[in-house]
Structures are given as structure tokens and as C-alpha cells.
């Protein structure tokens, strides 16, 4: 049930929250949206929201003030685009299935095939419903973490230039190319050279070029001017191509924390662990998968794999699941942690709420929006029934 609360906020903590909660801060979200919209206008491109990073549909009325479309990777996401965002999706999936392709096409304005075999199998059922594209692989990416590198050797994503016919089938109208992960504009500059060298010969046969996600234009040190210049240059070279970008993280970057609480403090072999009412494996999976270490408010990250009890106020932070590796560390606080006090993980909105799970039956943190007037609106609270009905 959605309800409004007045948020009593101390200098660095949230009250009266006593259970874990993701808090989206509206003024920070609008700040990102305003920047993204200004880039789209100045560079004459379309920038759309990728649901894989952020799909909280109760915030979509705000998004609709700034952008006009979204990108989906499944039938559920494509339906969300139509039913909750109010516009058909730009859809890409590594593999469509026979029983879903018609429904997906019906919810899509653009549909990209990952392989020529998928195109050959399904294009007749998509033609006339959505603009058809192919995902291409320029065989170049600067993404350092292999788990997130879409162009790594042996990748299952996209078609290399040597596999494309000289003359594309008439119903192929676009190329989709995704090479980035939270990357800067300088990376795009180098990547464009490879994309144009590999695939430029086909551009005269296309109507659009989707440069995918990973363009972290809302990061503080991102060179927005360079991004705009690169996109304007691309337009100048290929004025007939509509250019599309579909970042995920950029929209929700630095828009709010995950607020947790200390439940217990345990010690073994001189290592102290503060056990929290959240879980890394359930609620912050990128922290274990990537691994990514978030900032913790009013704490200092210490490069020490074995936090020593002799270092003042040094703790591992442990999740509340039974997975042995559900912990991260170490952080040094300016005081001894007490049961019940808050531990606040910064920048925990993108790639969290879309990836949480209920391993161990651990409930999800609530989700709320902190509006510009200081009102905290509860968007979703989870119950036992949410866990139970997953098995129904």
C-alpha cells in the first residue's frame, strides 16, 4: 500500500526507518534526467531508459517528462514499457522463443535480433510490427571485468562483420552495438573508430544505429562536451541515421541509498563483523558478482582483507543470509557500532531493485521516494506473501 510519511532526517541518518529501505531521491533523479535530456537535444539523438538497470514503474511519470521510450530484454519488460511507461519498447534479447515472439513484437517499436539464424526464423513475424535490427559485434571493448564484457572472445552476443552479407535483407533497418559498462566518453571515441571501420560499409542501407548502454554521462567526471561532440560528428558523417543510446546506470546513478541496520556484532580470530538486516547476495548482488564495493556513509573503506580488532572501529559488514560469503569488508567508522543503528550504503538504486532475490526467504527492503518537498512516499513494502507466492 502506498502511503506518505514525513521524513525526519538527521545530518546523516534517516528516521523513523527501522527496517531496510531503498530511498530514491527525486531531486537527484531529476538532475540526472535533465542532463540526459539536454544531451539528447544538443546532440540530436534519442536516449532511452534500459529496464535492466532500473524498472521502478511508479517513477515513470517523472521519466516521461524527459524521455519518450525505453529498452526491453524480455516479454515482461516489453509489456512493462507499453502498460506502465505508455510507449512500445526498443527490444533486444539474445534469443527469442516461438511462443513469445509475436507478443514481444506487438509491444515493440524496434526489435533487434542477436544472430542471423534468429532473424531468419522470426523476421516474417516481426516485419510490419517493429523496425528490425541486428546486433553486431565490433570485436572491441574496454570493459575490464570479464563478467560484464559483451565483446570478450567467445561472446554469445552479436554478429561479426565477416558473417554479414554485402547486401542486407530489405527489412533490416538498424544495427545495435553494445560495448560499454559505466564507461566514459573517451571510450566511446575509441569504440566508434572500430564500429565504423567494421560496419560503416553497411550504414547506407540502414535507418538507425543503437550504440547501446554503459554511457555513464551523469558521473561527475564524465566529459559530456566530448560526448555531444562525438555524436554530432557521427550525425555529420551519416546524417540519415537516427542515433540511439540506451544507458541504464546513468539514469539512476547516485540517486539514493540503501538504508540498513546493525542487528549484531560478532568476532572471530580478531575479525569483527557487523551483521546487518540486509544481504549482499540478496539485495546488492553486484557486490559479490563484479565485485563492486559501495561507499558507506560516515565510514572509510580500508584495504585490509582481514580487519584487525586492534584497529579502532573496524568492521566487516555481513549480510543476514546463510551464505558463508555474504559479507564485505573492511570499513572503519568513527565509533563503535551499536545494535539498531543505521549503516547506509550509497548509490544503491541502479542494478539493485531489479536484481534482488528472496534466497533464504529474506524479505526485500522497502522502496520509497524522497520527494523534493521532504515527503517520503512508500512505493512498495514486501511481505511473507511475496515470498510464498513465488512458489505458487
Secondary structure as GFF3:
##gff-version 3
##sequence-region A 1 392
A	DSSP	beta_strand	3	6	.	.	.	ID=ss1
A	DSSP	beta_strand	8	9	.	.	.	ID=ss2
A	DSSP	beta_strand	14	15	.	.	.	ID=ss3
A	DSSP	beta_strand	21	25	.	.	.	ID=ss4
A	DSSP	alpha_helix	26	43	.	.	.	ID=ss5
A	DSSP	beta_strand	46	47	.	.	.	ID=ss6
A	DSSP	beta_strand	49	50	.	.	.	ID=ss7
A	DSSP	three_ten_helix	57	59	.	.	.	ID=ss8
A	DSSP	alpha_helix	60	63	.	.	.	ID=ss9
A	DSSP	beta_strand	70	72	.	.	.	ID=ss10
A	DSSP	alpha_helix	75	80	.	.	.	ID=ss11
A	DSSP	pi_helix	81	85	.	.	.	ID=ss12
A	DSSP	beta_strand	89	92	.	.	.	ID=ss13
A	DSSP	alpha_helix	101	106	.	.	.	ID=ss14
A	DSSP	beta_strand	108	113	.	.	.	ID=ss15
A	DSSP	alpha_helix	116	126	.	.	.	ID=ss16
A	DSSP	beta_strand	131	135	.	.	.	ID=ss17
A	DSSP	three_ten_helix	146	148	.	.	.	ID=ss18
A	DSSP	three_ten_helix	161	163	.	.	.	ID=ss19
A	DSSP	beta_strand	172	176	.	.	.	ID=ss20
A	DSSP	alpha_helix	185	199	.	.	.	ID=ss21
A	DSSP	three_ten_helix	200	205	.	.	.	ID=ss22
A	DSSP	beta_strand	208	210	.	.	.	ID=ss23
A	DSSP	alpha_helix	224	237	.	.	.	ID=ss24
A	DSSP	beta_strand	242	245	.	.	.	ID=ss25
A	DSSP	alpha_helix	249	252	.	.	.	ID=ss26
A	DSSP	beta_strand	258	268	.	.	.	ID=ss27
A	DSSP	beta_strand	271	276	.	.	.	ID=ss28
A	DSSP	alpha_helix	280	283	.	.	.	ID=ss29
A	DSSP	alpha_helix	286	289	.	.	.	ID=ss30
A	DSSP	beta_strand	299	301	.	.	.	ID=ss31
A	DSSP	beta_strand	314	318	.	.	.	ID=ss32
A	DSSP	beta_strand	327	333	.	.	.	ID=ss33
A	DSSP	beta_strand	342	345	.	.	.	ID=ss34
A	DSSP	three_ten_helix	359	361	.	.	.	ID=ss35
A	DSSP	beta_strand	366	370	.	.	.	ID=ss36
A	DSSP	beta_strand	375	380	.	.	.	ID=ss37
A	DSSP	alpha_helix	384	388	.	.	.	ID=ss38
A	DSSP	three_ten_helix	389	391	.	.	.	ID=ss39
###
